Amino acid sequence: GQQVMQIPQYQHVQEGEDFTTYCNSSTTLSNIQWYKQRPGGHPVFLIQLVKSGEVKKQKRLTFQFGEAKKNSSLHITATQTTDVGTYFCAASKAAGNKLTFGGGTRVLVKP
Amino acid sequence: DSGVTQTPKHLITATGQRVTLRCSPRSGDLSVYWYQQSLDQGLQFLIQYYNGEERAKGNILERFSAQQFPDLHSELNLSSLELGDSALYFCASSVVGRTDTQYFGPGTRLTVL
């Protein structure tokens, strides 16, 4: 079945620093979605990327879809304690196909 | 608040028992998805229903079953429970299709003793 790999699995970040988490697939994807799950909470939709090379920003978060549509990244600048949580990517191979979630990157912020 | 409701919030039961988890999707959403999340793990897709019919199946055990009713709420039935079934069970809903944005409910935490 379709595999979506996220790295790293854990990310310890000093408050104020930047970090990037990656989502990779061996097959070409139709679209990628990113979700955030706060500790004790439920996944919340952040953004969807559809076009090759697409870049979208949400305040300190920058999302990118690779040119080959096989990978995506989430870059967070000036990390804050509110960024703590698990970030999941979810991808589908074609429109109408089921969404497959990656294993998530668990982000811990050191004050 | 996502608009998706799940009951109960917590459930504690014994091995061998059967439980039913309930989900009400957002108003207007036709698709319902069920996921299992074990401690500090990712989201394991179990099953999807669309407008009352099963649309996709994931890693759902034979001991588990689900259905979506005419009013679009869904129930996940877990039977012959084992210790390893202890997990958070999330329901999500989307407007129509499989690649739509999914809105997750708060989850039901199941503990099997």
Interface residues (C-beta under 8 A of the other chain):
Chain A: S30 N31 Q33 Y35 G41 H42 P43 V44 F45 Q48 F88 A90 S92 A95 G96 N97 K98 L99 T100 F101 G102 G103 G104 R106
Chain B: S2 Y35 D40 Q41 G42 L43 F45 Q48 A56 G58 F90 A92 G97 R98 T99 T101 Q102 Y103 F104 G105 P106 G107
